[in-house]
Each structure stands twice: as C-alpha cells, then as structure tokens.
Amino acid sequence: MSSNIPQNKDNQEIDLGQLAQKMNGLYEGFLNRIFSFMLFLKRNSIVLFILFIIGVGIGFYLDKKVKTYNHQMIVLPNFGSTDYAYAQIDLLQSKIKENDTLFLKEIGIVEPKKLKEITIEPIIDVYKFVDNKTENFDLLKLMAEDGNLDKIIEGKITSKNYPFHTLTFTTSKLSSVDQTVEPILNFLNNSDYFKQIQKESLQNIQVKMNENDSIIAQINGVLNQFKNKMNSNTGDKLVYFNENTQLNEIIKTKDLLIREQGSLRLDLVNLSKVVRDISFIINQKETKGVNGKLKFVLPFLLIFLFILGRSLIQFYKRQSLKNQ
C-alpha cells in the first residue's frame, strides 16, 4: 500500500498543473477579448460617435413629441352601481382599443385619439367596509376562517364592495376637465334605471328628515313643558329628576335623531350622483420606464445594436471559413 502514495501525489501534481494551465489560458483569452473589443471601439470610434449623436437627437425629439399624462379620479358608486360602473369602464377601454373615435366623440370626449387607456380599481379600506355594518364584519370574519385574510380583502368579490374606487386614464396630450373628466362622469351617470333609484332614494331621505324634524320639535315641546313645570315647582326638582326616568330616554332619542339628521344631510351630498366624483387630479406627466428618458436610452441602444450586428457578421464569417 505504501508504494501507491507517491503515485497519488504525482497524479495530484499533474492535475493541479493542468488546472493552472487552463486557468492561465482562460485568463489570456479574456484579456485578448478585452483588447480586441478595445481595438474594435478604436476602429469604429467615428461611427459610434455619430450613432451617439443621432440617438441623442432622436431621443430629445421623441421626449418632446411622445408624452404620456396620467389622470386620476376618486369616485363613489351609489345605489349598488359598482358593477355597473366597472362594466362601463370596461366598455370604454374596449372602445379605446378598437380606436372607435366615433363612439368616444358621441359621449362628449374631445380629441378621443389622445385617450390611451382607462381603468378602475377599488381603494381597499377594511374599516370603511365594516364601519357601522355588522353584517359586513360578520361576513368578513366568516370568510377569513376558511382562507387567507389578505387574499379575501383584495379579492374581486370583496373589493367591489368598498365604497371608494380609483378611476385612472392616460392621454398622449394635456387634457382638461371639460375635455375628458366631465364626459366620462356623464357617461357613468347616464343610466335611466339608477337615476330612478336615485330619485326615489332622495325622496325617501327627505321624508325621513321631515319626520325627524317633526319628532325633534315635539320633543322640544315636551322639554319646554318640563322646564316650565320645574321653574314653578323648584322645591320638588330633585325628587322629580329622580323619579322621571322617561326624561332621559326622551333626551337620548333627540340626540339620536339629531345625529341621524346630520348623517342624512351627508347622504344628500354623496347621493347627488349615481357615480359621485370625490376628487380628481389631471395632467400628471408619466415618468416611469423610458418616458422622458429616451435621450439617454436611444444612444446606447443604437450603439448596442451596432456592436451586436458587427459581432454577428464576424461570427458568420468565421463559421463560413470553418465550413470551407
């Protein structure tokens, strides 16, 4: 066995020597490639410089000519019109893709060719979803027991029940409220069915408010009678307060009615449209991706394509020589 030890050492030394030679060969090859690339840049420096200047010029022109502007609205679909609003936005998007400028003009959009895309998505707000709605809280709790809460919250079925939604559209030019925002809102609110629902709902609210005002007036009359009675019987004031427990219930009822009146007044504001616009921001210039950066991207893209093309030509020539 001792005679095999020197032989193993010799084999290891040979393997290490071969590995060192291969590493040196790879290193020399890498250096040769770098040197060849430097020579290539030197030989084609004028062409590369011209391509760089052309790329910068074209990039500046396209950055000024080709622009994208984002516009965003926060909307509140009322009377259960969320699915309707989403369907209408999908219809608009399909018309934009089809380049149906006639349809877009008919709904009032000025310069429809500059309208590029429109989308709508919910503003995820669980607290608004369950606010003063026990049934929504119970439903969310029940659904969370059978799956991932985050997926349920962001799911399509749940998300459409959030009150507020973000409507986003893009244009290739600067726009205005009259040119795009108002026509889109009018299109969303142009539903005879939901307009009738809105009319009846507003009438119901008004009737409820009138009845509440009447009840509050009656309560005020009772309280005034009590006040007058107490003023005339000051000696029995403490006893009367302790015994008249119904008075506290009357005051609580008045407080609840006043709060309900305030809530109903807010409802009148929010329900003034089928799809109520809450706020909007227009003409935000798109800066993501290569938007506004073509003057930096195009020069290097042209140079890269030139180098790639020359490399492919050289590769083709070498392979042709080998085949010959």
C-alpha positions as CSV (number, residue, x, y, z in Angstrom):
1,M,0.0,0.0,0.0
2,S,2.9,2.3,0.7
3,S,4.0,2.1,-2.9
4,N,0.7,3.8,-4.1
5,I,1.3,7.0,-2.1
6,P,4.0,8.6,-4.3
7,Q,2.0,7.8,-7.4
8,N,-1.1,9.6,-6.0
9,K,1.0,12.6,-5.2
10,D,2.3,12.7,-8.7
11,N,-1.2,12.5,-10.2
12,Q,-2.4,15.3,-7.9
13,E,0.5,17.5,-9.0
14,I,-0.2,16.8,-12.7
15,D,-3.9,17.6,-12.2
16,L,-3.1,20.9,-10.5
17,G,-0.6,21.8,-13.2
18,Q,-3.2,21.1,-15.9
19,L,-5.8,23.2,-14.0
20,A,-3.3,26.1,-13.7
21,Q,-2.6,25.9,-17.4
22,K,-6.3,26.0,-18.2
23,M,-6.9,29.0,-15.8
24,N,-4.0,30.8,-17.5
25,G,-5.4,30.0,-20.9
26,L,-8.8,31.4,-19.9
27,Y,-7.3,34.5,-18.4
28,E,-5.2,35.1,-21.5
29,G,-8.3,34.6,-23.7
30,F,-10.3,37.0,-21.5
31,L,-7.6,39.7,-21.9
32,N,-7.4,39.0,-25.7
33,R,-11.2,39.6,-25.9
34,I,-11.0,42.8,-24.0
35,F,-8.1,44.0,-26.2
36,S,-10.0,43.0,-29.4
37,F,-13.0,44.9,-28.1
38,M,-10.9,48.0,-27.4
39,L,-9.4,47.8,-31.0
40,F,-13.0,47.5,-32.3
41,L,-14.0,50.6,-30.5
42,K,-11.0,52.4,-31.8
43,R,-11.6,51.4,-35.4
44,N,-15.2,52.4,-35.2
45,S,-15.0,55.4,-32.9
46,I,-16.3,57.8,-35.6
47,V,-19.3,55.6,-36.4
48,L,-20.1,55.1,-32.7
49,F,-19.8,58.9,-32.1
50,I,-22.2,59.6,-35.0
51,L,-24.6,57.0,-33.6
52,F,-24.5,58.5,-30.2
53,I,-25.3,62.0,-31.6
54,I,-28.1,60.6,-33.7
55,G,-29.5,58.8,-30.7
56,V,-29.4,61.9,-28.5
57,G,-31.1,64.0,-31.2
58,I,-33.9,61.5,-31.9
59,G,-34.3,61.0,-28.1
60,F,-34.8,64.7,-27.5
61,Y,-37.3,64.9,-30.3
62,L,-39.3,61.9,-29.1
63,D,-39.2,63.1,-25.5
64,K,-40.8,66.3,-26.6
65,K,-43.2,64.7,-29.1
66,V,-44.2,61.5,-27.4
67,K,-45.6,62.1,-23.9
68,T,-48.0,60.4,-21.6
69,Y,-50.1,62.1,-18.9
70,N,-51.9,60.3,-16.1
71,H,-55.3,61.5,-14.7
72,Q,-56.9,60.1,-11.6
73,M,-60.4,60.3,-10.1
74,I,-61.7,59.0,-6.8
75,V,-65.4,58.0,-7.3
76,L,-68.2,56.7,-5.1
77,P,-70.7,54.4,-6.9
78,N,-74.1,54.7,-5.2
79,F,-77.3,52.7,-5.1
80,G,-75.4,49.4,-5.7
81,S,-74.0,50.7,-9.0
82,T,-70.4,49.4,-8.5
83,D,-70.7,46.5,-11.0
84,Y,-72.4,48.9,-13.5
85,A,-69.5,51.4,-13.2
86,Y,-66.9,48.7,-13.7
87,A,-68.8,47.4,-16.8
88,Q,-69.0,50.9,-18.2
89,I,-65.2,51.4,-17.8
90,D,-64.6,48.1,-19.4
91,L,-66.7,49.2,-22.3
92,L,-64.8,52.5,-22.6
93,Q,-61.5,50.6,-22.6
94,S,-62.7,48.2,-25.3
95,K,-63.7,51.2,-27.5
96,I,-60.3,52.8,-26.9
97,K,-58.5,49.6,-28.0
98,E,-60.7,49.4,-31.1
99,N,-59.9,53.0,-31.8
100,D,-63.7,53.8,-32.0
101,T,-63.3,57.5,-32.0
102,L,-66.9,58.0,-33.2
103,F,-68.3,56.4,-30.0
104,L,-65.9,58.4,-27.8
105,K,-67.0,61.6,-29.6
106,E,-70.6,60.8,-29.1
107,I,-70.2,60.6,-25.3
108,G,-68.5,64.0,-25.4
109,I,-64.8,63.2,-25.2
110,V,-62.8,65.9,-27.0
111,E,-59.9,64.6,-29.1
112,P,-60.6,60.9,-28.5
113,K,-57.4,59.8,-30.3
114,K,-55.3,61.1,-27.4
115,L,-57.2,58.9,-24.9
116,K,-55.0,55.8,-24.5
117,E,-56.2,53.7,-21.6
118,I,-58.8,53.8,-18.8
119,T,-59.0,51.5,-15.7
120,I,-60.9,51.4,-12.4
121,E,-59.9,49.6,-9.2
122,P,-61.1,49.7,-5.6
123,I,-59.5,51.6,-2.7
124,I,-59.0,48.8,-0.2
125,D,-60.3,50.1,3.1
126,V,-61.5,47.4,5.5
127,Y,-62.5,49.9,8.2
128,K,-64.9,51.6,5.8
129,F,-66.2,48.2,4.7
130,V,-67.2,47.2,8.2
131,D,-68.0,50.7,9.6
132,N,-71.4,50.5,11.3
133,K,-72.2,47.4,9.3
134,T,-72.4,44.4,11.5
135,E,-73.3,42.1,8.6
136,N,-70.1,43.1,6.7
137,F,-68.0,42.4,9.7
138,D,-69.6,39.0,10.3
139,L,-69.2,38.1,6.6
140,L,-65.5,39.1,6.6
141,K,-64.9,37.2,9.8
142,L,-66.6,34.1,8.4
143,M,-64.7,34.2,5.1
144,A,-61.4,34.7,7.0
145,E,-61.9,31.4,8.8
146,D,-61.7,29.5,5.6
147,G,-58.8,31.2,3.9
148,N,-56.1,33.9,3.7
149,L,-57.4,37.2,5.0
150,D,-55.2,39.3,2.7
151,K,-56.5,37.4,-0.4
152,I,-60.1,37.8,0.7
153,I,-59.6,41.6,1.4
154,E,-58.1,42.1,-2.0
155,G,-60.3,39.6,-3.8
156,K,-62.5,40.7,-6.6
157,I,-65.8,39.9,-4.9
158,T,-64.9,41.8,-1.7
159,S,-63.1,44.7,-3.3
160,K,-66.1,45.8,-5.3
161,N,-68.0,46.4,-2.0
162,Y,-65.5,49.0,-0.8
163,P,-67.1,52.5,-1.1
164,F,-64.4,54.4,-2.9
165,H,-62.7,53.5,-6.2
166,T,-59.9,54.9,-8.2
167,L,-60.6,55.7,-11.9
168,T,-57.4,56.2,-13.9
169,F,-56.9,57.2,-17.5
170,T,-54.0,58.2,-19.7
171,T,-53.7,60.6,-22.6
172,S,-50.9,61.5,-25.0
173,K,-51.5,65.2,-24.6
174,L,-52.5,67.6,-21.9
175,S,-56.2,67.4,-21.1
176,S,-58.8,69.3,-19.1
177,V,-61.9,68.7,-17.0
178,D,-64.2,69.6,-19.9
179,Q,-62.4,67.5,-22.4
180,T,-62.3,64.2,-20.6
181,V,-63.3,64.2,-16.9
182,E,-66.8,65.5,-17.3
183,P,-67.7,63.4,-20.4
184,I,-66.5,60.2,-18.5
185,L,-68.6,61.1,-15.4
186,N,-71.6,61.9,-17.6
187,F,-71.2,58.5,-19.3
188,L,-71.1,56.7,-16.0
189,N,-74.2,58.6,-14.7
190,N,-76.2,58.0,-17.9
191,S,-78.5,55.2,-16.6
192,D,-82.2,55.5,-16.5
193,Y,-82.5,52.7,-14.0
194,F,-80.1,54.1,-11.5
195,K,-81.5,57.6,-12.0
196,Q,-84.9,56.4,-11.0
197,I,-83.4,54.6,-7.9
198,Q,-81.6,57.9,-7.1
199,K,-84.8,59.9,-7.3
200,E,-86.7,57.6,-5.0
201,S,-83.9,57.3,-2.6
202,L,-83.6,61.1,-2.3
203,Q,-87.3,61.4,-1.8
204,N,-87.2,58.8,1.0
205,I,-84.4,60.6,2.7
206,Q,-86.2,63.9,2.5
207,V,-89.4,62.3,4.0
208,K,-87.3,60.8,6.8
209,M,-85.6,64.2,7.5
210,N,-89.0,65.9,7.7
211,E,-90.4,63.3,10.1
212,N,-87.3,63.6,12.2
213,D,-87.6,67.4,12.3
214,S,-91.2,66.9,13.4
215,I,-90.3,64.5,16.2
216,I,-87.5,66.7,17.4
217,A,-90.0,69.7,17.5
218,Q,-92.3,67.5,19.6
219,I,-89.5,66.5,21.9
220,N,-88.5,70.2,22.3
221,G,-92.1,71.0,23.2
222,V,-92.1,68.3,25.9
223,L,-88.8,69.5,27.3
224,N,-90.1,73.1,27.4
225,Q,-93.2,72.0,29.3
226,F,-91.0,70.1,31.7
227,K,-88.7,73.2,32.1
228,N,-91.7,75.4,32.8
229,K,-93.1,73.0,35.4
230,M,-89.8,72.7,37.1
231,N,-89.5,76.5,37.3
232,S,-92.9,76.7,39.0
233,N,-92.0,73.8,41.4
234,T,-88.4,74.5,42.4
235,G,-88.8,72.6,45.7
236,D,-89.6,69.3,44.1
237,K,-86.8,69.5,41.5
238,L,-84.5,66.8,43.0
239,V,-87.4,64.3,43.6
240,Y,-88.8,64.9,40.1
241,F,-85.4,64.2,38.4
242,N,-85.0,61.0,40.3
243,E,-88.5,59.7,39.5
244,N,-88.9,60.8,35.9
245,T,-86.7,58.2,34.2
246,Q,-88.6,58.6,30.9
247,L,-87.0,62.1,30.5
248,N,-83.5,60.6,30.0
249,E,-84.9,58.3,27.2
250,I,-86.5,61.4,25.5
251,I,-83.2,63.2,25.6
252,K,-81.3,60.2,24.2
253,T,-83.9,59.9,21.4
254,K,-83.4,63.5,20.5
255,D,-79.7,63.1,20.4
256,L,-80.0,60.0,18.1
257,L,-82.4,61.9,15.8
258,I,-80.0,64.9,15.6
259,R,-77.1,62.6,14.7
260,E,-79.3,60.8,12.1
261,Q,-80.2,64.2,10.6
262,G,-76.5,65.0,10.2
263,S,-75.8,61.7,8.6
264,L,-78.8,62.1,6.2
265,R,-77.5,65.6,5.2
266,L,-74.2,64.0,4.3
267,D,-76.0,61.3,2.3
268,L,-77.7,64.0,0.3
269,V,-74.3,65.3,-0.7
270,N,-72.9,61.9,-1.6
271,L,-76.0,60.7,-3.4
272,S,-76.3,63.7,-5.7
273,K,-74.9,61.5,-8.5
274,V,-75.2,57.8,-9.3
275,V,-71.4,57.7,-9.5
276,R,-70.2,60.6,-7.3
277,D,-66.8,62.2,-8.1
278,I,-65.0,62.8,-4.9
279,S,-61.8,64.4,-6.2
280,F,-59.6,64.3,-9.3
281,I,-56.0,65.1,-10.4
282,I,-55.2,65.6,-14.0
283,N,-52.1,66.1,-16.2
284,Q,-49.6,64.2,-14.2
285,K,-46.7,63.6,-16.6
286,E,-45.7,59.9,-16.7
287,T,-42.0,59.5,-15.7
288,K,-41.9,55.7,-15.2
289,G,-40.0,53.4,-17.6
290,V,-38.4,55.2,-20.5
291,N,-40.9,58.1,-20.6
292,G,-38.8,61.3,-20.8
293,K,-35.6,59.3,-20.8
294,L,-35.3,58.4,-24.5
295,K,-32.4,60.9,-25.0
296,F,-30.4,58.8,-22.6
297,V,-31.7,55.4,-23.7
298,L,-31.6,55.6,-27.5
299,P,-27.8,56.5,-27.9
300,F,-26.8,53.4,-26.0
301,L,-29.4,51.3,-27.7
302,L,-28.1,52.3,-31.2
303,I,-24.5,51.6,-30.1
304,F,-25.5,48.2,-28.7
305,L,-27.3,47.2,-31.9
306,F,-24.3,48.3,-34.0
307,I,-21.9,46.2,-31.9
308,L,-24.3,43.3,-31.9
309,G,-24.7,43.5,-35.7
310,R,-20.9,43.6,-36.3
311,S,-20.4,40.7,-33.9
312,L,-22.9,38.6,-35.8
313,I,-21.3,39.4,-39.1
314,Q,-17.8,38.4,-37.7
315,F,-19.3,35.2,-36.3
316,Y,-20.9,34.4,-39.7
317,K,-17.6,34.9,-41.5
318,R,-15.6,32.7,-39.1
319,Q,-18.2,29.9,-39.3
320,S,-18.1,30.2,-43.2
321,L,-14.3,29.9,-43.2
322,K,-14.5,26.8,-41.0
323,N,-17.1,25.1,-43.2
324,Q,-14.9,25.8,-46.3
